[in-house]
């Protein structure tokens, strides 16, 4: 029996080696590529499961501070009849594609504020959903200043739109659908779309003015997305009765340590920037206190400052956190089934 197993292992190793060697030649390469393409396209054609739930997908959990393969701020909100995205930082469009999100039915992008790491890939979302057949212009909601943001994006990518229309034809890519539209919002209910209600609330990201966060309510389930903000009285009010809070989070020990290291290394500009960051993001301690005193079911930390690059850094973020707090990663799904109090997390 032992000899049989040994021979079997040797045979499998030799077979694997032979297969690997065969991929040095054009024929096997083309065969493998065609098979991979077939599987990928089939997955795309099948689409996502569409349960009667309020579903949240993390398409970006990073901040600009730190280096990682995470995308910058982006949170997708889906139900069977709704699809909105909050912010679109660098790298987020690729995460949207990896999540196989139905961009052809994307109804709007909601900006929390106009920092670069929240708006960098607006046009990439616009392009992806236009190419996939979005039937109306993509609407960008945001606080004052959103008109300039949208006008600038439309102007910057005018050549890109024209080239693509000339290449693929106006029937496939209607020109009017290639330009973003906008709506300037104020705190309060900004949208009532069937069973979905979206409410904007004031965030504290001084000196940014105006910054907002959003609450989504759908058939008795609710999620709050903070954008960039300190924990304030407005935060406490908006999360009342909510099931899930996704909040930006800053680790004071990590950022302070980086600032001290930069100063010691003779990098005073970097040290100042890191020290400046400390007072306009929610500290992990403040989120822990909010989680401990609120009835919210789950808190997910995203837009992490700095982006944790090691297991130890993740442990620092989660130090003394209650069980209801989780560290969000790109690709995470939070599912809130209707007629339930559960919050299910998968990646």
Secondary structure, 3 states (H helix, E strand, C coil): CHHHHHHHHHHHHHHHHHHHHHCCCHHHHHHHHHHHHHHHHHHHHHCCCCCCEEEEEEEECECCCCCCCCCECEEEEEECCEEEEECCCCCHHHHHHHCCCCHHHCCEEECCCCCHHHHCCHHHHHHHHHHCCCCCCCEEEECCCHHHHHHHHHHHCHHHHHHHHHHHCCCCCCHHHCCCEEEECCCEEEEEECCEEEEEEEEEECCEEEEEEEEEEECCEEEEECCCCCCCHHHHHHCCCCCEEEEEEECHHHHHHHHHHHHHCCCHHHHHHHHHHCCCCCEHHHHHHHHHHCCCCEEEEEEEECCCCCHHHHHHHCCCCCCCEEECCCCCEEEEECCCCCCEEEC
